Amino acid sequence: MALFFQGHAKDPDLTKITVRNEMELIRALGSNRVITVAEGSYINLSKVLEFSVQRKIAGVADLGMISETEAFTGVMAIGSEFSGMEMNIIHLNNLEIVGAGEERPKIVIEPHYSNVLTFTNCNGITLRHLEIGHTEEGYCTGGVLNFNNCKNIKIDDCDLYGCGTEGITASTTETLECTRTIIRDCSYSILSLYGGSNFKFIDCDFHDNRQFSLINTSQYPSNVQFSKCRIRNNKGDLFGLDSPIVMNKCSITHAGALGTVDMVVDNDCVWCHTDLDPEEENKDKMPPVPLFYYQWEGKISNQEVRLACTRLGMAVIGELMIKDELYTEFLNVLGIVRTDDEILFNIYDSENRCVIRKTFTGHIVGNTLECLDETTKTGFILNAYKGDSRFLMHREADAYCSPFFKSRIISFFSRYRYIDGVYSSINKAGSSENYRSISISRLGEYLDVVEFTIDCKNGKHKFSTSGKTEILGASFKFQLSDGECDYEFEVIFYNGFLFIIPVSGKPDGCFDSNIGIEGIYVQETSIER
Protein backbone atom coordinates (compact mmCIF):
# COMPACT_ATOMS: atom_id res chain seq x y z
CA MET A 1 0.00 0.00 0.00
CA ALA A 2 3.02 2.31 0.03
CA LEU A 3 3.22 4.74 -2.84
CA PHE A 4 5.42 3.95 -5.81
CA PHE A 5 7.02 6.12 -8.45
CA GLN A 6 5.73 6.04 -11.99
CA GLY A 7 6.94 7.85 -15.07
CA HIS A 8 10.23 8.44 -16.84
CA ALA A 9 11.55 11.13 -19.09
CA LYS A 10 9.46 11.36 -22.24
CA ASP A 11 12.27 12.22 -24.69
CA PRO A 12 12.31 9.37 -27.25
CA ASP A 13 15.99 10.03 -27.95
CA LEU A 14 16.99 8.95 -24.45
CA THR A 15 18.26 5.39 -24.06
CA LYS A 16 16.31 3.54 -21.36
CA ILE A 17 18.12 0.91 -19.27
CA THR A 18 17.02 -1.09 -16.22
CA VAL A 19 19.70 -2.15 -13.73
CA ARG A 20 19.63 -4.47 -10.71
CA ASN A 21 23.13 -4.36 -9.24
CA GLU A 22 26.21 -2.16 -8.91
CA MET A 23 27.98 -3.55 -11.98
CA GLU A 24 24.96 -2.94 -14.19
CA LEU A 25 24.47 0.58 -12.82
CA ILE A 26 28.07 1.69 -13.33
CA ARG A 27 28.25 0.19 -16.83
CA ALA A 28 24.98 1.91 -17.75
CA LEU A 29 26.19 5.41 -16.84
CA GLY A 30 26.40 7.72 -19.85
CA SER A 31 24.84 10.73 -21.50
CA ASN A 32 21.27 10.86 -22.83
CA ARG A 33 20.03 7.98 -20.69
CA VAL A 34 17.26 7.08 -18.28
CA ILE A 35 18.49 4.42 -15.88
CA THR A 36 15.81 2.67 -13.84
CA VAL A 37 17.05 0.98 -10.67
CA ALA A 38 14.86 -2.09 -10.26
CA GLU A 39 12.51 -2.49 -7.32
CA GLY A 40 14.16 -3.81 -4.17
CA SER A 41 17.72 -3.22 -5.40
CA TYR A 42 20.54 -2.73 -2.90
CA ILE A 43 23.47 -1.33 -4.86
CA ASN A 44 26.80 -1.28 -3.05
CA LEU A 45 29.17 0.64 -5.31
CA SER A 46 32.19 -0.48 -3.31
CA LYS A 47 31.78 -4.04 -4.60
CA VAL A 48 33.04 -2.71 -7.93
CA LEU A 49 35.14 0.32 -6.97
CA GLU A 50 37.38 -1.42 -4.45
CA PHE A 51 38.66 -4.06 -6.92
CA SER A 52 40.75 -3.24 -9.98
CA VAL A 53 39.46 -6.19 -11.99
CA GLN A 54 35.86 -5.21 -11.32
CA ARG A 55 36.58 -1.58 -12.20
CA LYS A 56 38.03 -2.67 -15.53
CA ILE A 57 34.99 -4.82 -16.33
CA ALA A 58 32.70 -1.91 -15.42
CA GLY A 59 34.64 0.52 -17.62
CA VAL A 60 35.77 2.68 -14.70
CA ALA A 61 38.96 4.61 -15.28
CA ASP A 62 41.58 5.01 -12.54
CA LEU A 63 42.75 8.58 -11.95
CA GLY A 64 46.45 7.65 -12.11
CA MET A 65 46.04 6.04 -15.56
CA ILE A 66 44.59 9.14 -17.28
CA SER A 67 46.95 11.66 -18.89
CA GLU A 68 44.43 14.41 -19.72
CA THR A 69 41.95 14.46 -16.88
CA GLU A 70 40.27 17.72 -17.94
CA ALA A 71 39.09 16.19 -21.23
CA PHE A 72 37.97 12.90 -19.67
CA THR A 73 34.32 11.82 -20.08
CA GLY A 74 32.82 8.92 -18.16
CA VAL A 75 33.31 7.33 -14.74
CA MET A 76 36.53 7.71 -12.81
CA ALA A 77 37.61 6.01 -9.57
CA ILE A 78 39.44 8.25 -7.13
CA GLY A 79 41.17 7.10 -3.99
CA SER A 80 39.67 8.95 -1.05
CA GLU A 81 41.83 10.83 1.41
CA PHE A 82 41.58 8.25 4.18
CA SER A 83 39.96 5.01 3.10
CA GLY A 84 38.83 3.40 -0.11
CA MET A 85 37.61 4.59 -3.49
CA GLU A 86 34.83 6.90 -4.59
CA MET A 87 33.21 7.33 -7.99
CA ASN A 88 33.37 10.58 -9.96
CA ILE A 89 30.93 10.93 -12.87
CA ILE A 90 32.43 13.43 -15.33
CA HIS A 91 31.16 15.38 -18.36
CA LEU A 92 27.85 13.51 -18.68
CA ASN A 93 24.71 15.23 -19.98
CA ASN A 94 21.00 14.39 -19.71
CA LEU A 95 21.31 11.50 -17.30
CA GLU A 96 18.36 10.42 -15.14
CA ILE A 97 18.61 7.73 -12.45
CA VAL A 98 15.20 6.65 -11.16
CA GLY A 99 14.21 4.13 -8.52
CA ALA A 100 11.30 1.78 -9.25
CA GLY A 101 8.90 0.10 -6.84
CA GLU A 102 7.09 1.03 -3.67
CA GLU A 103 10.21 1.54 -1.54
CA ARG A 104 13.18 3.59 -2.69
CA PRO A 105 16.01 1.36 -4.02
CA LYS A 106 19.27 1.87 -2.11
CA ILE A 107 22.63 3.09 -3.40
CA VAL A 108 25.43 2.91 -0.83
CA ILE A 109 29.20 3.05 -0.52
CA GLU A 110 31.36 1.45 2.14
CA PRO A 111 34.30 3.86 2.72
CA HIS A 112 32.97 6.28 5.29
CA TYR A 113 35.29 9.08 4.14
CA SER A 114 34.15 8.95 0.50
CA ASN A 115 31.26 10.72 -1.20
CA VAL A 116 28.58 8.32 -2.36
CA LEU A 117 28.05 10.03 -5.74
CA THR A 118 30.21 12.83 -7.18
CA PHE A 119 29.33 14.65 -10.40
CA THR A 120 31.83 16.95 -12.14
CA ASN A 121 31.16 19.17 -15.18
CA CYS A 122 27.80 17.52 -15.76
CA ASN A 123 24.62 19.06 -17.22
CA GLY A 124 21.05 17.81 -16.85
CA ILE A 125 21.35 15.26 -14.02
CA THR A 126 18.19 13.93 -12.32
CA LEU A 127 18.10 11.65 -9.28
CA ARG A 128 14.63 10.46 -8.28
CA HIS A 129 13.09 8.05 -5.76
CA LEU A 130 16.38 6.76 -4.35
CA GLU A 131 17.81 6.16 -0.89
CA ILE A 132 21.50 7.11 -0.85
CA GLY A 133 24.02 6.87 1.97
CA HIS A 134 26.96 5.12 3.62
CA THR A 135 27.11 1.68 5.17
CA GLU A 136 28.91 3.04 8.23
CA GLU A 137 29.52 6.36 9.93
CA GLY A 138 32.24 8.78 8.94
CA TYR A 139 33.52 11.87 10.67
CA CYS A 140 35.73 13.62 8.09
CA THR A 141 35.27 14.22 4.37
CA GLY A 142 32.61 11.85 3.05
CA GLY A 143 29.26 13.36 2.05
CA VAL A 144 26.30 11.91 0.14
CA LEU A 145 25.89 13.94 -3.09
CA ASN A 146 28.69 16.16 -4.39
CA PHE A 147 28.33 18.44 -7.44
CA ASN A 148 31.32 20.28 -8.93
CA ASN A 149 30.79 22.83 -11.70
CA CYS A 150 27.48 21.27 -12.75
CA LYS A 151 24.31 22.70 -14.31
CA ASN A 152 20.59 21.84 -14.22
CA ILE A 153 20.48 19.35 -11.35
CA LYS A 154 17.22 17.84 -10.08
CA ILE A 155 16.90 15.77 -6.90
CA ASP A 156 13.37 14.52 -6.25
CA ASP A 157 11.82 12.18 -3.69
CA CYS A 158 15.17 10.99 -2.35
CA ASP A 159 16.36 10.02 1.13
CA LEU A 160 19.93 11.24 1.72
CA TYR A 161 21.22 10.01 5.04
CA GLY A 162 24.31 9.97 7.21
CA CYS A 163 26.59 8.95 8.24
CA GLY A 164 27.95 11.15 5.53
CA THR A 165 29.14 14.55 6.66
CA GLU A 166 26.31 16.31 4.80
CA GLY A 167 23.56 15.53 2.34
CA ILE A 168 24.39 17.91 -0.53
CA THR A 169 27.63 19.71 -1.42
CA ALA A 170 27.52 21.96 -4.48
CA SER A 171 30.51 23.97 -5.77
CA THR A 172 30.15 26.50 -8.63
CA THR A 173 26.94 24.80 -9.66
CA GLU A 174 24.15 26.54 -11.59
CA THR A 175 20.45 25.70 -11.15
CA LEU A 176 19.91 22.94 -8.61
CA GLU A 177 16.35 22.02 -7.62
CA CYS A 178 15.72 19.64 -4.72
CA THR A 179 12.10 18.63 -4.07
CA ARG A 180 10.38 16.33 -1.57
CA THR A 181 13.70 15.03 -0.32
CA ILE A 182 14.94 14.06 3.15
CA ILE A 183 18.39 14.88 4.52
CA ARG A 184 18.86 13.15 7.87
CA ASP A 185 21.39 11.81 10.35
CA CYS A 186 24.42 13.52 8.76
CA SER A 187 27.41 13.94 11.04
CA TYR A 188 28.51 17.54 10.24
CA SER A 189 25.78 19.54 8.50
CA ILE A 190 22.76 19.48 6.18
CA LEU A 191 24.16 21.10 3.03
CA SER A 192 26.84 23.47 1.76
CA LEU A 193 26.75 25.72 -1.30
CA TYR A 194 30.03 27.18 -2.62
CA GLY A 195 29.39 29.86 -5.22
CA GLY A 196 26.98 29.21 -8.08
CA SER A 197 23.37 30.39 -8.40
CA ASN A 198 19.72 29.37 -8.59
CA PHE A 199 19.21 26.84 -5.80
CA LYS A 200 15.69 25.76 -4.85
CA PHE A 201 14.70 23.42 -2.04
CA ILE A 202 10.95 22.71 -2.06
CA ASP A 203 8.88 20.54 0.32
CA CYS A 204 11.97 18.94 1.89
CA ASP A 205 12.65 17.62 5.39
CA PHE A 206 15.94 18.19 7.22
CA HIS A 207 16.15 16.44 10.58
CA ASP A 208 18.49 14.81 13.10
CA ASN A 209 21.67 16.22 11.59
CA ARG A 210 24.56 17.51 13.68
CA GLN A 211 27.27 19.06 14.71
CA PHE A 212 28.64 22.29 13.19
CA SER A 213 26.79 24.93 11.13
CA LEU A 214 23.99 23.13 9.32
CA ILE A 215 22.90 25.18 6.28
CA ASN A 216 26.00 26.79 4.79
CA THR A 217 26.85 29.20 1.99
CA SER A 218 30.34 30.33 0.98
CA GLN A 219 31.75 32.29 -1.96
CA TYR A 220 28.43 34.14 -2.23
CA PRO A 221 26.01 31.81 -4.04
CA SER A 222 23.00 33.74 -5.35
CA ASN A 223 19.25 33.11 -5.53
CA VAL A 224 19.04 30.46 -2.80
CA GLN A 225 15.45 29.62 -1.80
CA PHE A 226 13.81 27.21 0.63
CA SER A 227 10.04 26.78 0.24
CA LYS A 228 7.63 24.74 2.38
CA CYS A 229 10.55 22.90 4.01
CA ARG A 230 10.58 21.45 7.53
CA ILE A 231 13.72 21.74 9.66
CA ARG A 232 13.70 20.04 13.06
CA ASN A 233 15.68 18.21 15.73
CA ASN A 234 19.14 19.19 14.45
CA LYS A 235 22.21 20.05 16.53
CA GLY A 236 24.62 22.92 15.86
CA ASP A 237 24.37 26.47 14.55
CA LEU A 238 21.45 26.45 12.15
CA PHE A 239 22.92 28.89 9.61
CA GLY A 240 26.48 29.56 8.45
CA LEU A 241 25.83 32.07 5.64
CA ASP A 242 27.91 34.61 3.78
CA SER A 243 25.07 35.70 1.47
CA PRO A 244 21.28 36.05 1.82
CA ILE A 245 18.89 33.13 1.43
CA VAL A 246 15.09 33.26 1.15
CA MET A 247 12.82 31.02 3.22
CA ASN A 248 9.16 30.83 2.13
CA LYS A 249 6.54 29.26 4.40
CA CYS A 250 9.03 26.95 6.08
CA SER A 251 8.65 25.34 9.50
CA ILE A 252 11.79 25.66 11.65
CA THR A 253 12.13 24.01 15.05
CA HIS A 254 15.62 24.38 16.44
CA ALA A 255 17.26 24.02 19.84
CA GLY A 256 20.53 25.95 20.04
CA ALA A 257 22.16 28.83 18.22
CA LEU A 258 20.62 30.12 14.99
CA GLY A 259 23.96 31.36 13.64
CA THR A 260 23.82 33.95 10.86
CA VAL A 261 20.03 34.16 10.90
CA ASP A 262 20.23 37.87 10.00
CA MET A 263 21.07 36.74 6.43
CA VAL A 264 17.71 34.94 6.14
CA VAL A 265 14.82 36.65 4.33
CA ASP A 266 11.76 35.29 6.15
CA ASN A 267 8.54 35.03 4.11
CA ASP A 268 5.77 33.71 6.38
CA CYS A 269 7.82 30.99 8.12
CA VAL A 270 6.88 29.40 11.44
CA TRP A 271 9.72 29.43 14.00
CA CYS A 272 10.05 27.51 17.24
CA HIS A 273 13.40 28.26 18.88
CA THR A 274 14.85 27.31 22.23
CA ASP A 275 18.34 27.34 23.70
CA LEU A 276 17.88 23.79 25.04
CA ASP A 277 19.45 20.74 23.44
CA PRO A 278 16.88 18.56 21.62
CA GLU A 279 17.21 15.86 24.31
CA GLU A 280 16.43 18.34 27.08
CA GLU A 281 13.64 19.97 25.12
CA ASN A 282 11.98 16.64 24.41
CA LYS A 283 11.63 15.94 28.13
CA ASP A 284 8.85 18.51 28.38
CA LYS A 285 7.08 17.62 25.14
CA MET A 286 3.77 15.83 24.94
CA PRO A 287 4.25 12.10 24.41
CA PRO A 288 3.85 10.84 20.84
CA VAL A 289 0.61 9.25 19.70
CA PRO A 290 0.86 5.60 20.81
CA LEU A 291 0.51 2.60 18.50
CA PHE A 292 -1.83 -0.24 19.39
CA TYR A 293 -1.23 -3.75 18.07
CA TYR A 294 -4.03 -6.29 17.65
CA GLN A 295 -4.33 -9.88 16.52
CA TRP A 296 -7.64 -11.72 16.47
CA GLU A 297 -8.73 -15.11 15.11
CA GLY A 298 -11.99 -16.86 14.38
CA LYS A 299 -14.32 -17.50 11.45
CA ILE A 300 -15.83 -15.21 8.84
CA SER A 301 -18.35 -16.82 6.47
CA ASN A 302 -17.24 -20.25 7.76
CA GLN A 303 -13.60 -19.59 6.84
CA GLU A 304 -10.77 -19.61 9.35
CA VAL A 305 -9.25 -16.14 9.59
CA ARG A 306 -6.58 -14.26 11.49
CA LEU A 307 -6.76 -10.48 11.58
CA ALA A 308 -3.58 -8.53 12.42
CA CYS A 309 -3.59 -4.74 12.52
CA THR A 310 -1.93 -1.68 14.00
CA ARG A 311 -3.76 1.48 15.05
CA LEU A 312 -2.29 4.98 15.12
CA GLY A 313 -4.80 7.63 16.09
CA MET A 314 -7.86 7.12 13.92
CA ALA A 315 -6.07 5.07 11.23
CA VAL A 316 -5.76 1.28 11.11
CA ILE A 317 -3.52 -0.74 8.76
CA GLY A 318 -3.40 -4.53 8.70
CA GLU A 319 -3.83 -7.87 6.97
CA LEU A 320 -6.48 -10.58 6.97
CA MET A 321 -5.25 -14.15 6.56
CA ILE A 322 -7.92 -16.49 5.20
CA LYS A 323 -7.13 -20.19 5.42
CA ASP A 324 -8.92 -23.31 4.28
CA GLU A 325 -7.93 -26.79 3.16
CA LEU A 326 -6.83 -25.69 -0.30
CA TYR A 327 -5.10 -22.34 0.06
CA THR A 328 -4.08 -19.45 2.27
CA GLU A 329 -4.86 -15.90 1.16
CA PHE A 330 -3.63 -12.59 2.57
CA LEU A 331 -5.74 -9.49 2.02
CA ASN A 332 -4.98 -5.85 2.79
CA VAL A 333 -6.96 -4.17 5.56
CA LEU A 334 -7.61 -0.49 6.23
CA GLY A 335 -9.74 0.86 9.02
CA ILE A 336 -10.98 4.11 10.48
CA VAL A 337 -11.75 4.52 14.17
CA ARG A 338 -15.25 5.94 14.60
CA THR A 339 -15.32 5.88 18.39
CA ASP A 340 -12.90 4.64 21.02
CA ASP A 341 -14.19 1.09 20.76
CA GLU A 342 -15.64 0.93 17.21
CA ILE A 343 -13.58 0.49 14.05
CA LEU A 344 -14.82 0.32 10.46
CA PHE A 345 -12.75 -2.31 8.62
CA ASN A 346 -12.41 -2.52 4.83
CA ILE A 347 -10.99 -5.77 3.42
CA TYR A 348 -9.49 -5.22 -0.02
CA ASP A 349 -9.25 -7.43 -3.09
CA SER A 350 -5.84 -8.99 -3.75
CA GLU A 351 -5.96 -8.05 -7.46
CA ASN A 352 -7.33 -4.49 -7.27
CA ARG A 353 -6.12 -2.44 -4.31
CA CYS A 354 -9.15 -0.09 -4.48
CA VAL A 355 -11.85 -2.79 -4.49
CA ILE A 356 -13.47 -3.64 -1.15
CA ARG A 357 -14.30 -7.33 -0.74
CA LYS A 358 -15.91 -7.01 2.68
CA THR A 359 -16.82 -4.26 5.12
CA PHE A 360 -17.57 -4.76 8.79
CA THR A 361 -17.60 -2.80 12.01
CA GLY A 362 -15.82 -4.11 15.05
CA HIS A 363 -16.31 -3.26 18.72
CA ILE A 364 -13.39 -4.08 21.00
CA VAL A 365 -14.83 -5.71 24.10
CA GLY A 366 -12.09 -6.98 26.37
CA ASN A 367 -10.09 -9.55 24.40
CA THR A 368 -12.70 -9.98 21.67
CA LEU A 369 -13.76 -8.12 18.57
CA GLU A 370 -17.56 -8.15 18.18
CA CYS A 371 -18.26 -7.61 14.48
CA LEU A 372 -21.19 -6.78 12.25
CA ASP A 373 -21.05 -7.37 8.49
CA GLU A 374 -22.17 -4.10 6.89
CA THR A 375 -23.71 -5.83 3.86
CA THR A 376 -25.47 -8.90 5.30
CA LYS A 377 -26.05 -7.41 8.78
CA THR A 378 -24.88 -10.67 10.34
CA GLY A 379 -22.67 -10.73 13.40
CA PHE A 380 -19.54 -12.70 14.24
CA ILE A 381 -16.92 -12.66 16.98
CA LEU A 382 -13.13 -12.80 16.69
CA ASN A 383 -11.11 -13.73 19.76
CA ALA A 384 -7.63 -12.59 20.74
CA TYR A 385 -4.97 -14.63 18.94
CA LYS A 386 -3.10 -16.80 21.44
CA GLY A 387 -0.52 -18.42 19.18
CA ASP A 388 3.03 -17.38 18.40
CA SER A 389 3.81 -14.72 15.81
CA ARG A 390 6.57 -15.37 13.33
CA PHE A 391 7.66 -11.72 13.43
CA LEU A 392 7.20 -8.97 16.02
CA MET A 393 4.74 -6.23 15.15
CA HIS A 394 6.70 -3.38 16.75
CA ARG A 395 9.83 -3.67 14.56
CA GLU A 396 9.53 -0.04 13.39
CA ALA A 397 7.87 3.09 14.76
CA ASP A 398 4.76 4.59 13.17
CA ALA A 399 4.24 1.59 10.90
CA TYR A 400 2.30 -1.63 10.49
CA CYS A 401 4.82 -4.47 10.69
CA SER A 402 3.38 -7.74 9.44
CA PRO A 403 3.56 -10.75 11.78
CA PHE A 404 3.39 -12.93 8.63
CA PHE A 405 6.11 -11.43 6.40
CA LYS A 406 9.35 -9.87 7.63
CA SER A 407 9.70 -7.46 4.71
CA ARG A 408 6.13 -6.18 4.84
CA ILE A 409 6.32 -2.88 6.72
CA ILE A 410 3.86 -0.09 5.87
CA SER A 411 4.41 3.36 7.29
CA PHE A 412 1.39 5.37 8.35
CA PHE A 413 2.96 8.65 7.32
CA SER A 414 4.81 9.51 4.14
CA ARG A 415 5.22 13.25 3.82
CA TYR A 416 7.67 12.79 0.99
CA ARG A 417 5.46 10.73 -1.25
CA TYR A 418 3.40 11.91 -4.17
CA ILE A 419 -0.03 12.78 -2.84
CA ASP A 420 -1.21 13.80 -6.31
CA GLY A 421 -3.33 11.23 -8.07
CA VAL A 422 -6.67 9.47 -7.92
CA TYR A 423 -7.98 7.80 -4.76
CA SER A 424 -10.93 5.40 -5.06
CA SER A 425 -13.29 3.21 -3.11
CA ILE A 426 -15.10 0.52 -5.11
CA ASN A 427 -17.42 -1.52 -2.92
CA LYS A 428 -17.81 -5.02 -4.31
CA ALA A 429 -19.07 -6.07 -0.90
CA GLY A 430 -22.33 -4.35 -1.72
CA SER A 431 -23.41 -3.09 -5.13
CA SER A 432 -21.02 -3.10 -8.05
CA GLU A 433 -22.35 0.38 -8.83
CA ASN A 434 -21.09 1.77 -5.52
CA TYR A 435 -18.07 3.83 -6.52
CA ARG A 436 -16.34 6.87 -5.04
CA SER A 437 -13.20 8.71 -6.13
CA ILE A 438 -11.29 11.89 -5.41
CA SER A 439 -8.57 13.27 -7.69
CA ILE A 440 -5.86 15.40 -6.12
CA SER A 441 -3.45 17.90 -7.68
CA ARG A 442 -1.09 20.23 -5.84
CA LEU A 443 -0.54 23.64 -7.41
CA GLY A 444 1.40 26.82 -6.83
CA GLU A 445 5.06 27.65 -6.56
CA TYR A 446 5.25 26.07 -3.10
CA LEU A 447 2.73 23.26 -3.79
CA ASP A 448 0.56 24.73 -1.00
CA VAL A 449 -2.70 24.76 -2.98
CA VAL A 450 -4.71 21.62 -3.65
CA GLU A 451 -7.27 21.21 -6.42
CA PHE A 452 -9.68 18.30 -6.11
CA THR A 453 -12.68 16.65 -7.75
CA ILE A 454 -14.97 14.17 -5.96
CA ASP A 455 -17.20 11.78 -7.93
CA CYS A 456 -19.64 9.34 -6.30
CA LYS A 457 -22.11 6.84 -7.69
CA ASN A 458 -24.51 4.53 -5.88
CA GLY A 459 -26.79 2.82 -8.35
CA LYS A 460 -28.72 5.59 -10.09
CA HIS A 461 -27.62 8.21 -7.60
CA LYS A 462 -24.66 10.40 -8.53
CA PHE A 463 -22.78 13.32 -7.02
CA SER A 464 -19.84 15.40 -8.17
CA THR A 465 -18.07 18.42 -6.73
CA SER A 466 -14.72 20.15 -7.10
CA GLY A 467 -12.79 22.86 -5.37
CA LYS A 468 -9.49 24.53 -4.64
CA THR A 469 -8.06 25.38 -1.23
CA GLU A 470 -4.85 25.60 0.81
CA ILE A 471 -3.28 22.38 2.07
CA LEU A 472 -1.76 22.50 5.55
CA GLY A 473 0.66 19.69 6.30
CA ALA A 474 -1.08 16.42 5.47
CA SER A 475 -4.69 17.64 5.34
CA PHE A 476 -7.10 20.24 4.02
CA LYS A 477 -10.64 21.34 4.82
CA PHE A 478 -13.38 22.45 2.47
CA GLN A 479 -16.84 23.96 2.94
CA LEU A 480 -19.78 23.03 0.72
CA SER A 481 -22.25 25.90 0.88
CA ASP A 482 -25.07 26.42 -1.60
CA GLY A 483 -28.65 27.12 -0.63
CA GLU A 484 -29.64 24.57 2.01
CA CYS A 485 -26.22 22.94 1.76
CA ASP A 486 -23.86 23.78 4.61
CA TYR A 487 -21.31 21.04 5.20
CA GLU A 488 -17.58 21.10 5.97
CA PHE A 489 -15.34 18.07 5.53
CA GLU A 490 -11.64 17.33 6.00
CA VAL A 491 -9.31 15.26 3.80
CA ILE A 492 -6.44 13.62 5.73
CA PHE A 493 -3.57 11.99 3.83
CA TYR A 494 -1.76 8.86 4.94
CA ASN A 495 0.70 6.63 3.08
CA GLY A 496 -1.16 5.60 -0.06
CA PHE A 497 -4.67 6.29 1.24
CA LEU A 498 -6.77 9.11 2.66
CA PHE A 499 -9.77 9.72 4.90
CA ILE A 500 -12.67 12.07 4.27
CA ILE A 501 -14.29 12.90 7.59
CA PRO A 502 -17.02 15.41 8.61
CA VAL A 503 -16.05 18.60 10.42
CA SER A 504 -19.29 20.55 10.83
CA GLY A 505 -22.80 20.74 9.49
CA LYS A 506 -24.72 17.99 7.72
CA PRO A 507 -24.64 16.89 4.09
CA ASP A 508 -28.45 17.27 3.82
CA GLY A 509 -29.16 19.49 0.85
CA CYS A 510 -25.66 19.00 -0.57
CA PHE A 511 -26.25 15.61 -2.13
CA ASP A 512 -28.73 12.73 -2.12
CA SER A 513 -29.12 10.75 1.12
CA ASN A 514 -28.09 7.60 -0.77
CA ILE A 515 -24.68 9.16 -1.47
CA GLY A 516 -21.88 9.52 1.04
CA ILE A 517 -18.41 10.97 0.52
CA GLU A 518 -17.02 10.11 3.95
CA GLY A 519 -14.73 7.12 4.40
CA ILE A 520 -11.48 5.58 3.19
CA TYR A 521 -10.06 6.09 -0.30
CA VAL A 522 -7.07 4.14 -1.66
CA GLN A 523 -4.60 5.67 -4.08
CA GLU A 524 -4.75 4.21 -7.59
CA THR A 525 -1.66 5.75 -9.18
CA SER A 526 0.68 8.66 -8.75
CA ILE A 527 1.43 11.35 -11.28
CA GLU A 528 4.81 12.85 -11.99
CA ARG A 529 5.52 16.38 -10.82
C-alpha angles and dihedrals in degrees: 000000000000115000120261132202120251130182138049134207110299098215106119090206092066117098111234119213132173118210132189106182143027096267092053092046096051093045090049095055113115144110124296095021141129109207116194115201105214122244114277095014120155106194116192106188092193091070086073104026097053095057124065094210092052092047090054092050090049092050094244115155122220115230094230092055096057119089099188106036095169092063095043119122123190136032122337129187115220125189108237122233096256114010137009136332134306130197123243117195107204136193096349122148133199098008121158123185112191131181119224129208137039096297123048112261112238129241114187142165128207106214104086093207094055130087112246095223126009123186121192127186091349128149128200103014120167126186115185138174096357136133109218129182150103129294091226139018124277131191105192132042109342117109132168108243121017124185122188120187093337133150136210101012122176125190114181134174094350133145111218111185142176156264079097115098092248140351102238131020116181124180122187089340124155123212112000119174120189117185134178092352132143125221109187145157096013115159102223113018147330102252143335128209119196111191120311128101146245106046120169127183112185129181093348132149123221114184145150095015123140164200125025129022107331110202108037138184126182134170089029107281111197135221098020113170135179116192129184091346126151120220118184147147097015127143126223136035106330097216133033101174135162095178135034123277128191122228116194121193094332126157113227123185112173136163112202137021119349093208117200094002090146087076091061119099103211117209109181097317124160114232130194110178132173134165091227123104113253091251092054093043093051091059090073097041125108111264116260121261105277125236120230121206123205137181122179133172137194139096132311116185089348092304123121110244140178118199118200121180145154125218126208113177107310096340126092126190124182152119135259116214113203116193134183136151095284108038149355119230130191118205130188118249130201125178142181122210110232097177134357092276103025125079128180108219124200117195111203132213116256092226101043115036093203097052117097114217096182138004125198140158120231130201116200107224111174107299095345137080111219106203139193121197106230093211105041096026090225122139132226137170129227119198129211111278110248101183130094122278119226091217133023116253096216097062092123135022122252093010144099107245112195117234087205103051125033095209096048105099119149119190118218093214129046110167091168098056128098107269091180114102143067123310118194144183116199112180110208088161088075126012121352086224092063104106134153131177141170124195118207131200127172116215140181134060091286096035088241096131123076125201117197143177124198121200124183133178130181110173106299093348118097137177134181134176138160138191149160127231144144119284116218114198108308100343147048136195129218134188122217107203124164124131108312091358115103112153133139123197136179129221114209120191125216131168104304097339141058141206127225109202133172119256105176141343127022130278091234107127093017097080141346117294089239090063125075128179097186120102143056124331123189122213114249101190141339127238126220119253 
